[in-house]
Amino acid sequence: TWTLENSPYVVSNSITIQSGATLTIEPGVVVMFDGGGINIFGKILAGGTDAEPIYFTSFYDDEFDGTSDEEEFCSEDFDEEGNVLGEICETFDFWNPQARDWDGFYFRDSAGSSLENVYFRYSWSTIVLDSSEVNFKNLSVTSSISGLVAYNNSQVELLGGVFDNLNNDALVVFNDSTLSSE
């Protein structure tokens, strides 16, 4: 169980939920990825609420870690004769979050996962289902490469969702997969 008390969680390599195992994530938890993603062969239960959603985002997303990766650089300003006039300072943010900062979720031969009031940001292949069954309620996928892809007899239930600012398709369902939505 990932608890709000220990949030934010930082994932720097891909992790795997083995078949028969369950990862439970409490409301309000923030998971920040510095690369990698989550491979799900077991199941994940992420039960956010309207007041306390769960966020899966980039390590560089300053909104959640309370810090900034901005740096100030200063140099002296000279006149034409080489006399120091003063100092010029500029601030740069070298690590803005971008679509593709982390891999996303990959469900393989997984059943029984449920994600409610979850926000995915700055991922590559945000959610991929391969021969899996997953229920989503109030799913938000933004500022990422792709949204949700289901194939090989996967079953997706999507009750409310927002897909915005994606480089590729929001929803792709093929190879005998089904999508039921509201």
N, C-alpha and C positions, 0 to 999 in steps of 0.2 A: 504494500500500500504506500502510495506517495501522498504525504500529508501536507496540508496547508502550512502547518508549523515549520516544515523543512523547505518550503518553497522560497525562491525558485530553484528548480533542479537544472543542472547543466549537464548535457549529454555531449561528449566530445568524440565518441565513436558509435557505430551502430550497436544497438542492443537487440537481443532476441528474447521473445516470450515463447518458451518451449510449449509444445503440445501438452495439454493437461494443466498448464499453469495459467494463472490469472493475475494481471496487473490492475489494481484498483487505484483510481486517482480521485482524490477528494475535490469538492467544489473550491474554486479560487486558486488552484495550483497553477503555476506558470512553469513550463518546461522550455528551456532555451537550448538550442542545438548549435554546437560549433562543429558542423559537419555531421555525417552519419544520419541515422533515423531509427525507426523501430520496425523490426521484422516480427510479425505476429503469427505464430503457429497455434498458440493457445487462444486466450481472449483478453480483451482489454475492456474494463468498465470505467468509463470516464463520465461521471455524473455531475456536470456543472449545473448551476441554476441561473436564472435571469440576473440575480444580484451578484452572484459569484461564478462567472463562467470560467472555463479552463482554457488556457492559452498554450499553443505549441508554436514557437516562434524562433527566430534567429538569435544567436548569441549576441549579435550586434544591435538588437532592438533595444535602444536606450529607455524606452517607455517602462520597462519592467525591472531593470536591475538597479535603478536609482543612481546610476553613475552616467558619466558622459565620456566618450572616447575622443572628445575634441581636445586639440592641443593648440596652444598659442605660441606663435613664433614671432620674435621681435628682431629687428635689425636697425642699425643706425642710418639716419638720413643725412646725406651730405649736400652741400651746395656745390656750385661749379668749381670753387677754389679748394674743395676738399675739407671745408670746415663742417664740423658736426652741427646739424640743425636740431637734432632730436632723435626720437626713436619712433619707428613705425612697427605696429604690431598687427598681426592678422591671426584669425582663428580658423583652423581647418578641422573637419571631421573626416578622417581617413577611412573609417569603417562603417559607412552607412549600410543598413541591412538591404539585401537585394534578393529578388527571386532567385533561387538556386543555392541559398546559403546552407540548406540541409536537405537530406534526401526525401523525407516524408515517411508515411506508414505503408508497409507492404504486408497485406494479409494473404497467407497461403494455407489452404486447407484448414481454415479457421471458421468456427461457428460460435454464435452466442455473444459476440462483442456488441457493446452498446455505448454510443457516444452522444451525450446530450449537452447542449449549450457549450459547444467547443469552437474555438477559433484557431485556424491554421493560417500562419503568415510566413512569407519569404521561403517557401519550400520549392523543391524541384518537381518531383512526381508526388504530389501531395498525398493522395490516397489511391492505392492500387489494390484491387481484390482479385485473387486468382483462386478459383474453386472455393470461395468463402461466402459467409453469410454475416452481414453487419447491419445494425439498425442505427440510424442517425436521426436526431431531433435537434432542430435549430443549429445546423452546421453552417459555419462561415469559413470560406476559403478566399483569401485575398492576397494580392501582391506576390503571386507565385507563378510558376511556369504552367502547371496544369492543375485541374481540379480533382475529379474522381473518375477512375477508370475501372470497369468491372468486366472480367472475361472468364471463360471456362466454367460455365454453369454457376456463376456467382449470383447471389441474391442480395439486393440492396433495398432497404426501406429508408426513405428520406422524407421526414416530416418537417418541412420548413428548412429553408437554406438560402444562403447568399453566396454567390460566386462573383467576385469583382476583381478587376485589374489583373487578369490572367493573360499570359503570353499565348497559351494554347486553349484547347477546348475545356469547358467547365465539366461536362458530363459525357462519358463515352461508355456505352454498354454494348457488348458484342459476344459472340461465341456462346449462344444459348443462355446468356445471363438475363436477369430480370431486374427492373427498377420499379418499385411502387412508391408513389409520392403523393403528397397532399398539396 
